[in-house]
Amino acid sequence: MIEKITGQMALKQIIEMHSDLGEALSKMGFDTCCSKMSTLEDACKDKGKNLQLVLEKLNQIVDQLNLIESIEEKFKEKI
């Protein structure tokens, strides 16, 4: 299971959690190349983005990925 994302996590840490999260950050306009060591909170401040909205979007992705993983695990148990 993927842990919930917080504002104190570095972009690099979030990107490494799952490729979908890195893609989402890129689509939201975050620099996922040179600013990877910035925290999400600092990156939001730099980009003028609302941290809470960004966290909601990223954690929705985390919830979806965790649901998929849960379903896959249950399916494997039945085989």
N, C-alpha and C positions, 0 to 999 in steps of 0.2 A: 504494500500500500504506500502511496505517496503522501507525505505529510503536508499539512496545510501551509500555505505560503504566508509569510509575514513581511512587514516592511523592513525588518532588520536583516533579511536575507540578501546576500550579494546576488547580482544578476547572474553571475557565473554559476552559483549554486542552483538557482532556479532553472537555468538553461540545461544544466546537467541532469536535472530530475527527469525530464522527458522532452523529446524533440518538439512535441506539440506546444509546450510552454515557451520554448525558445522562439518558435514561429509566431506565437501570439504576441510576445514582447516586440518582435520585429515589426509586426503589423501595427502595433500601437505606437510605433515610432521610436522605440528605445534603441540605443546603440549597443548591439549585442556583440560587437567586436572589440572596440577600444575601451569601453566603459564597464567591462564585466565585473570589476572589483567594487564598483559602487553598490551601495545598498539600494533596494527598490525604493525606499523612502527618499533617498537623496536623488535618485534618477528621476523620480516623479517631480520633485522640487525643481530640478534642472530643466525639465520639459514642460513645467506648468500643468502637470496632470494631477487629478484628484486621486490620492493614494487609495482611498476607500473603494472608489470605483474600479481601479486597476486590480486591487486585491479581490474584489467580488468576481471580476471576469476571470482572473487566473484561478481562483479557487473553484469556480464552476467547472473549469477544465479538469482540475484535480479530482473533483467529485465524479465527473464522467469517467475519467481514467480508472478511478478506484472501483466504480460500479462495474466497468468492463472486466477488470481483474477479478472481482468477486464472482461474477457470472462464469468466467473461464475456469476458476478454481472449482466451483460447484459442478460444472460440466465434467471436469477431469475426474472428480470424485465418483461420478456415476458410471464412468467407463470401466 
